């Protein structure tokens, strides 16, 4: 499934912390997605371009 950030925000709770895997231009890496009042932010260890996010 491919979702835009706005579509993803509608499907997830208003607040939470999720462990995820990022598929980036530098390969797969583990990280976190933080949702605060509907705003989605992610923490990534490297400055890579995020292509996909896998929720586990």
PDB file with one MODEL, atoms N, CA, C and O in Angstrom:
MODEL        1
ATOM      1  N   UNK A   1       0.859  -1.180   0.000  1.00  0.00           N
ATOM      2  CA  UNK A   1       0.000   0.000   0.000  1.00  0.00           C
ATOM      3  C   UNK A   1       0.896   1.230   0.000  1.00  0.00           C
ATOM      4  O   UNK A   1       1.897   1.272   0.715  1.00  0.00           O
ATOM      5  N   UNK A   2       0.550   2.202  -0.776  1.00  0.00           N
ATOM      6  CA  UNK A   2       1.320   3.435  -0.841  1.00  0.00           C
ATOM      7  C   UNK A   2       0.425   4.584  -0.389  1.00  0.00           C
ATOM      8  O   UNK A   2      -0.656   4.794  -0.940  1.00  0.00           O
ATOM      9  N   UNK A   3       0.881   5.320   0.612  1.00  0.00           N
ATOM     10  CA  UNK A   3       0.071   6.407   1.164  1.00  0.00           C
ATOM     11  C   UNK A   3       0.868   7.696   1.246  1.00  0.00           C
ATOM     12  O   UNK A   3       2.073   7.692   1.500  1.00  0.00           O
ATOM     13  N   UNK A   4       0.169   8.795   1.024  1.00  0.00           N
ATOM     14  CA  UNK A   4       0.788  10.095   1.267  1.00  0.00           C
ATOM     15  C   UNK A   4       0.753  10.361   2.764  1.00  0.00           C
ATOM     16  O   UNK A   4       0.011   9.704   3.494  1.00  0.00           O
ATOM     17  N   UNK A   5       1.535  11.301   3.218  1.00  0.00           N
ATOM     18  CA  UNK A   5       1.619  11.626   4.640  1.00  0.00           C
ATOM     19  C   UNK A   5       0.252  11.976   5.221  1.00  0.00           C
ATOM     20  O   UNK A   5      -0.067  11.575   6.341  1.00  0.00           O
ATOM     21  N   UNK A   6      -0.558  12.722   4.467  1.00  0.00           N
ATOM     22  CA  UNK A   6      -1.884  13.114   4.946  1.00  0.00           C
ATOM     23  C   UNK A   6      -2.788  11.889   5.108  1.00  0.00           C
ATOM     24  O   UNK A   6      -3.548  11.798   6.072  1.00  0.00           O
ATOM     25  N   UNK A   7      -2.703  10.955   4.168  1.00  0.00           N
ATOM     26  CA  UNK A   7      -3.518   9.744   4.239  1.00  0.00           C
ATOM     27  C   UNK A   7      -3.091   8.879   5.425  1.00  0.00           C
ATOM     28  O   UNK A   7      -3.932   8.301   6.113  1.00  0.00           O
ATOM     29  N   UNK A   8      -1.810   8.795   5.655  1.00  0.00           N
ATOM     30  CA  UNK A   8      -1.296   8.031   6.777  1.00  0.00           C
ATOM     31  C   UNK A   8      -1.763   8.632   8.096  1.00  0.00           C
ATOM     32  O   UNK A   8      -2.116   7.899   9.019  1.00  0.00           O
ATOM     33  N   UNK A   9      -1.770   9.948   8.192  1.00  0.00           N
ATOM     34  CA  UNK A   9      -2.186  10.630   9.424  1.00  0.00           C
ATOM     35  C   UNK A   9      -3.636  10.302   9.774  1.00  0.00           C
ATOM     36  O   UNK A   9      -3.987  10.227  10.951  1.00  0.00           O
ATOM     37  N   UNK A  10      -4.469  10.109   8.769  1.00  0.00           N
ATOM     38  CA  UNK A  10      -5.881   9.796   9.018  1.00  0.00           C
ATOM     39  C   UNK A  10      -6.056   8.376   9.551  1.00  0.00           C
ATOM     40  O   UNK A  10      -7.043   8.092  10.229  1.00  0.00           O
ATOM     41  N   UNK A  11      -5.117   7.484   9.254  1.00  0.00           N
ATOM     42  CA  UNK A  11      -5.242   6.083   9.638  1.00  0.00           C
ATOM     43  C   UNK A  11      -4.639   5.778  11.004  1.00  0.00           C
ATOM     44  O   UNK A  11      -4.964   4.755  11.605  1.00  0.00           O
ATOM     45  N   UNK A  12      -3.771   6.645  11.499  1.00  0.00           N
ATOM     46  CA  UNK A  12      -3.069   6.396  12.752  1.00  0.00           C
ATOM     47  C   UNK A  12      -3.646   7.237  13.879  1.00  0.00           C
ATOM     48  O   UNK A  12      -4.340   8.220  13.621  1.00  0.00           O
ATOM     49  N   UNK A  13      -3.369   6.864  15.129  1.00  0.00           N
ATOM     50  CA  UNK A  13      -3.864   7.661  16.250  1.00  0.00           C
ATOM     51  C   UNK A  13      -3.250   9.057  16.271  1.00  0.00           C
ATOM     52  O   UNK A  13      -2.250   9.313  15.601  1.00  0.00           O
ATOM     53  N   UNK A  14      -3.861   9.965  17.050  1.00  0.00           N
ATOM     54  CA  UNK A  14      -3.389  11.346  17.119  1.00  0.00           C
ATOM     55  C   UNK A  14      -2.021  11.471  17.777  1.00  0.00           C
ATOM     56  O   UNK A  14      -1.276  12.409  17.495  1.00  0.00           O
ATOM     57  N   UNK A  15      -1.689  10.526  18.655  1.00  0.00           N
ATOM     58  CA  UNK A  15      -0.398  10.566  19.324  1.00  0.00           C
ATOM     59  C   UNK A  15       0.153   9.157  19.440  1.00  0.00           C
ATOM     60  O   UNK A  15      -0.598   8.192  19.580  1.00  0.00           O
ATOM     61  N   UNK A  16       1.461   9.051  19.381  1.00  0.00           N
ATOM     62  CA  UNK A  16       2.081   7.743  19.548  1.00  0.00           C
ATOM     63  C   UNK A  16       3.503   7.723  19.053  1.00  0.00           C
ATOM     64  O   UNK A  16       3.962   8.645  18.378  1.00  0.00           O
ATOM     65  N   UNK A  17       4.192   6.658  19.398  1.00  0.00           N
ATOM     66  CA  UNK A  17       5.565   6.422  18.969  1.00  0.00           C
ATOM     67  C   UNK A  17       5.606   5.024  18.377  1.00  0.00           C
ATOM     68  O   UNK A  17       5.184   4.064  19.023  1.00  0.00           O
ATOM     69  N   UNK A  18       6.104   4.900  17.168  1.00  0.00           N
ATOM     70  CA  UNK A  18       6.112   3.631  16.469  1.00  0.00           C
ATOM     71  C   UNK A  18       7.522   3.284  16.020  1.00  0.00           C
ATOM     72  O   UNK A  18       8.237   4.128  15.478  1.00  0.00           O
ATOM     73  N   UNK A  19       7.917   2.036  16.249  1.00  0.00           N
ATOM     74  CA  UNK A  19       9.183   1.525  15.725  1.00  0.00           C
ATOM     75  C   UNK A  19       8.919   1.115  14.279  1.00  0.00           C
ATOM     76  O   UNK A  19       7.951   0.407  13.997  1.00  0.00           O
ATOM     77  N   UNK A  20       9.764   1.551  13.380  1.00  0.00           N
ATOM     78  CA  UNK A  20       9.539   1.291  11.961  1.00  0.00           C
ATOM     79  C   UNK A  20      10.851   0.948  11.268  1.00  0.00           C
ATOM     80  O   UNK A  20      11.933   1.099  11.836  1.00  0.00           O
ATOM     81  N   UNK A  21      10.731   0.486  10.034  1.00  0.00           N
ATOM     82  CA  UNK A  21      11.866   0.337   9.138  1.00  0.00           C
ATOM     83  C   UNK A  21      11.680   1.313   7.989  1.00  0.00           C
ATOM     84  O   UNK A  21      10.595   1.414   7.416  1.00  0.00           O
ATOM     85  N   UNK A  22      12.742   2.026   7.659  1.00  0.00           N
ATOM     86  CA  UNK A  22      12.720   2.963   6.544  1.00  0.00           C
ATOM     87  C   UNK A  22      13.436   2.341   5.359  1.00  0.00           C
ATOM     88  O   UNK A  22      14.512   1.763   5.513  1.00  0.00           O
ATOM     89  N   UNK A  23      12.849   2.454   4.189  1.00  0.00           N
ATOM     90  CA  UNK A  23      13.519   2.099   2.947  1.00  0.00           C
ATOM     91  C   UNK A  23      14.000   3.416   2.360  1.00  0.00           C
ATOM     92  O   UNK A  23      13.188   4.237   1.931  1.00  0.00           O
ATOM     93  N   UNK A  24      15.308   3.626   2.335  1.00  0.00           N
ATOM     94  CA  UNK A  24      15.866   4.902   1.893  1.00  0.00           C
ATOM     95  C   UNK A  24      16.749   4.708   0.678  1.00  0.00           C
ATOM     96  O   UNK A  24      16.969   3.586   0.221  1.00  0.00           O
ATOM     97  N   UNK A  25      17.249   5.814   0.165  1.00  0.00           N
ATOM     98  CA  UNK A  25      18.166   5.746  -0.969  1.00  0.00           C
ATOM     99  C   UNK A  25      19.503   5.117  -0.563  1.00  0.00           C
ATOM    100  O   UNK A  25      20.321   4.801  -1.427  1.00  0.00           O
ATOM    101  N   UNK A  26      19.732   4.933   0.742  1.00  0.00           N
ATOM    102  CA  UNK A  26      20.967   4.315   1.236  1.00  0.00           C
ATOM    103  C   UNK A  26      20.708   2.931   1.824  1.00  0.00           C
ATOM    104  O   UNK A  26      21.568   2.385   2.514  1.00  0.00           O
ATOM    105  N   UNK A  27      19.529   2.354   1.558  1.00  0.00           N
ATOM    106  CA  UNK A  27      19.190   1.030   2.051  1.00  0.00           C
ATOM    107  C   UNK A  27      18.183   1.086   3.187  1.00  0.00           C
ATOM    108  O   UNK A  27      17.673   2.155   3.525  1.00  0.00           O
ATOM    109  N   UNK A  28      17.898  -0.082   3.779  1.00  0.00           N
ATOM    110  CA  UNK A  28      16.926  -0.149   4.872  1.00  0.00           C
ATOM    111  C   UNK A  28      17.600   0.165   6.197  1.00  0.00           C
ATOM    112  O   UNK A  28      18.740  -0.228   6.442  1.00  0.00           O
ATOM    113  N   UNK A  29      16.874   0.880   7.045  1.00  0.00           N
ATOM    114  CA  UNK A  29      17.371   1.223   8.367  1.00  0.00           C
ATOM    115  C   UNK A  29      16.210   1.284   9.345  1.00  0.00           C
ATOM    116  O   UNK A  29      15.072   1.541   8.951  1.00  0.00           O
ATOM    117  N   UNK A  30      16.493   1.051  10.611  1.00  0.00           N
ATOM    118  CA  UNK A  30      15.464   1.071  11.643  1.00  0.00           C
ATOM    119  C   UNK A  30      15.347   2.478  12.215  1.00  0.00           C
ATOM    120  O   UNK A  30      16.330   3.218  12.257  1.00  0.00           O
ATOM    121  N   UNK A  31      14.154   2.844  12.652  1.00  0.00           N
ATOM    122  CA  UNK A  31      13.975   4.167  13.227  1.00  0.00           C
ATOM    123  C   UNK A  31      12.653   4.286  13.951  1.00  0.00           C
ATOM    124  O   UNK A  31      12.025   3.284  14.293  1.00  0.00           O
ATOM    125  N   UNK A  32      12.232   5.526  14.183  1.00  0.00           N
ATOM    126  CA  UNK A  32      10.996   5.805  14.912  1.00  0.00           C
ATOM    127  C   UNK A  32      10.155   6.820  14.161  1.00  0.00           C
ATOM    128  O   UNK A  32      10.675   7.728  13.513  1.00  0.00           O
ATOM    129  N   UNK A  33       8.840   6.645  14.262  1.00  0.00           N
ATOM    130  CA  UNK A  33       7.896   7.634  13.778  1.00  0.00           C
ATOM    131  C   UNK A  33       7.153   8.164  14.999  1.00  0.00           C
ATOM    132  O   UNK A  33       6.610   7.396  15.793  1.00  0.00           O
ATOM    133  N   UNK A  34       7.137   9.481  15.136  1.00  0.00           N
ATOM    134  CA  UNK A  34       6.457  10.122  16.253  1.00  0.00           C
ATOM    135  C   UNK A  34       5.250  10.873  15.716  1.00  0.00           C
ATOM    136  O   UNK A  34       5.362  11.647  14.766  1.00  0.00           O
ATOM    137  N   UNK A  35       4.090  10.639  16.333  1.00  0.00           N
ATOM    138  CA  UNK A  35       2.867  11.338  15.947  1.00  0.00           C
ATOM    139  C   UNK A  35       2.418  12.170  17.142  1.00  0.00           C
ATOM    140  O   UNK A  35       2.193  11.644  18.232  1.00  0.00           O
ATOM    141  N   UNK A  36       2.294  13.463  16.924  1.00  0.00           N
ATOM    142  CA  UNK A  36       1.885  14.376  17.987  1.00  0.00           C
ATOM    143  C   UNK A  36       0.790  15.280  17.438  1.00  0.00           C
ATOM    144  O   UNK A  36       1.043  16.116  16.571  1.00  0.00           O
ATOM    145  N   UNK A  37      -0.422  15.112  17.944  1.00  0.00           N
ATOM    146  CA  UNK A  37      -1.595  15.873  17.503  1.00  0.00           C
ATOM    147  C   UNK A  37      -1.768  15.810  15.980  1.00  0.00           C
ATOM    148  O   UNK A  37      -2.068  16.815  15.336  1.00  0.00           O
ATOM    149  N   UNK A  38      -1.575  14.633  15.429  1.00  0.00           N
ATOM    150  CA  UNK A  38      -1.786  14.423  14.004  1.00  0.00           C
ATOM    151  C   UNK A  38      -0.595  14.747  13.130  1.00  0.00           C
ATOM    152  O   UNK A  38      -0.602  14.411  11.945  1.00  0.00           O
ATOM    153  N   UNK A  39       0.437  15.393  13.672  1.00  0.00           N
ATOM    154  CA  UNK A  39       1.641  15.708  12.889  1.00  0.00           C
ATOM    155  C   UNK A  39       2.588  14.514  12.936  1.00  0.00           C
ATOM    156  O   UNK A  39       2.885  13.984  14.007  1.00  0.00           O
ATOM    157  N   UNK A  40       3.056  14.100  11.765  1.00  0.00           N
ATOM    158  CA  UNK A  40       3.935  12.934  11.676  1.00  0.00           C
ATOM    159  C   UNK A  40       5.365  13.410  11.454  1.00  0.00           C
ATOM    160  O   UNK A  40       5.649  14.169  10.527  1.00  0.00           O
ATOM    161  N   UNK A  41       6.253  12.950  12.321  1.00  0.00           N
ATOM    162  CA  UNK A  41       7.688  13.246  12.178  1.00  0.00           C
ATOM    163  C   UNK A  41       8.435  11.938  12.341  1.00  0.00           C
ATOM    164  O   UNK A  41       7.983  11.043  13.056  1.00  0.00           O
ATOM    165  N   UNK A  42       9.572  11.824  11.683  1.00  0.00           N
ATOM    166  CA  UNK A  42      10.354  10.619  11.890  1.00  0.00           C
ATOM    167  C   UNK A  42      11.776  10.959  12.253  1.00  0.00           C
ATOM    168  O   UNK A  42      12.312  12.005  11.886  1.00  0.00           O
ATOM    169  N   UNK A  43      12.373  10.030  12.993  1.00  0.00           N
ATOM    170  CA  UNK A  43      13.755  10.159  13.428  1.00  0.00           C
ATOM    171  C   UNK A  43      14.556   9.137  12.654  1.00  0.00           C
ATOM    172  O   UNK A  43      14.262   7.942  12.678  1.00  0.00           O
ATOM    173  N   UNK A  44      15.560   9.618  11.978  1.00  0.00           N
ATOM    174  CA  UNK A  44      16.382   8.766  11.132  1.00  0.00           C
ATOM    175  C   UNK A  44      17.841   9.024  11.487  1.00  0.00           C
ATOM    176  O   UNK A  44      18.264  10.174  11.609  1.00  0.00           O
ATOM    177  N   UNK A  45      18.605   7.952  11.651  1.00  0.00           N
ATOM    178  CA  UNK A  45      19.992   8.098  12.096  1.00  0.00           C
ATOM    179  C   UNK A  45      20.878   8.765  11.043  1.00  0.00           C
ATOM    180  O   UNK A  45      21.859   9.421  11.392  1.00  0.00           O
ATOM    181  N   UNK A  46      20.547   8.608   9.768  1.00  0.00           N
ATOM    182  CA  UNK A  46      21.356   9.218   8.713  1.00  0.00           C
ATOM    183  C   UNK A  46      20.520  10.201   7.911  1.00  0.00           C
ATOM    184  O   UNK A  46      19.290  10.156   7.943  1.00  0.00           O
ATOM    185  N   UNK A  47      21.182  11.071   7.205  1.00  0.00           N
ATOM    186  CA  UNK A  47      20.482  12.055   6.373  1.00  0.00           C
ATOM    187  C   UNK A  47      20.162  11.429   5.023  1.00  0.00           C
ATOM    188  O   UNK A  47      20.731  11.813   4.001  1.00  0.00           O
ATOM    189  N   UNK A  48      19.254  10.470   5.025  1.00  0.00           N
ATOM    190  CA  UNK A  48      18.886   9.755   3.809  1.00  0.00           C
ATOM    191  C   UNK A  48      17.492  10.179   3.371  1.00  0.00           C
ATOM    192  O   UNK A  48      16.687  10.656   4.171  1.00  0.00           O
ATOM    193  N   UNK A  49      17.230   9.996   2.092  1.00  0.00           N
ATOM    194  CA  UNK A  49      15.896  10.287   1.553  1.00  0.00           C
ATOM    195  C   UNK A  49      14.995   9.084   1.801  1.00  0.00           C
ATOM    196  O   UNK A  49      15.286   7.978   1.346  1.00  0.00           O
ATOM    197  N   UNK A  50      13.894   9.306   2.528  1.00  0.00           N
ATOM    198  CA  UNK A  50      12.970   8.214   2.858  1.00  0.00           C
ATOM    199  C   UNK A  50      12.061   7.938   1.663  1.00  0.00           C
ATOM    200  O   UNK A  50      11.390   8.836   1.154  1.00  0.00           O
ATOM    201  N   UNK A  51      12.052   6.686   1.229  1.00  0.00           N
ATOM    202  CA  UNK A  51      11.182   6.293   0.127  1.00  0.00           C
ATOM    203  C   UNK A  51       9.929   5.596   0.639  1.00  0.00           C
ATOM    204  O   UNK A  51       8.830   5.845   0.144  1.00  0.00           O
ATOM    205  N   UNK A  52      10.093   4.721   1.633  1.00  0.00           N
ATOM    206  CA  UNK A  52       8.959   3.983   2.205  1.00  0.00           C
ATOM    207  C   UNK A  52       9.191   3.814   3.693  1.00  0.00           C
ATOM    208  O   UNK A  52      10.325   3.821   4.172  1.00  0.00           O
ATOM    209  N   UNK A  53       8.080   3.659   4.421  1.00  0.00           N
ATOM    210  CA  UNK A  53       8.129   3.376   5.853  1.00  0.00           C
ATOM    211  C   UNK A  53       7.333   2.108   6.103  1.00  0.00           C
ATOM    212  O   UNK A  53       6.187   1.989   5.669  1.00  0.00           O
ATOM    213  N   UNK A  54       7.944   1.163   6.803  1.00  0.00           N
ATOM    214  CA  UNK A  54       7.288  -0.102   7.140  1.00  0.00           C
ATOM    215  C   UNK A  54       6.998  -0.115   8.633  1.00  0.00           C
ATOM    216  O   UNK A  54       7.919  -0.076   9.448  1.00  0.00           O
ATOM    217  N   UNK A  55       5.716  -0.171   8.992  1.00  0.00           N
ATOM    218  CA  UNK A  55       5.324  -0.278  10.394  1.00  0.00           C
ATOM    219  C   UNK A  55       5.374  -1.746  10.790  1.00  0.00           C
ATOM    220  O   UNK A  55       4.871  -2.608  10.070  1.00  0.00           O
ATOM    221  N   UNK A  56       5.984  -2.027  11.940  1.00  0.00           N
ATOM    222  CA  UNK A  56       6.127  -3.421  12.392  1.00  0.00           C
ATOM    223  C   UNK A  56       5.402  -3.641  13.703  1.00  0.00           C
ATOM    224  O   UNK A  56       5.412  -4.751  14.235  1.00  0.00           O
TER     225      UNK A  56
ENDMDL
END
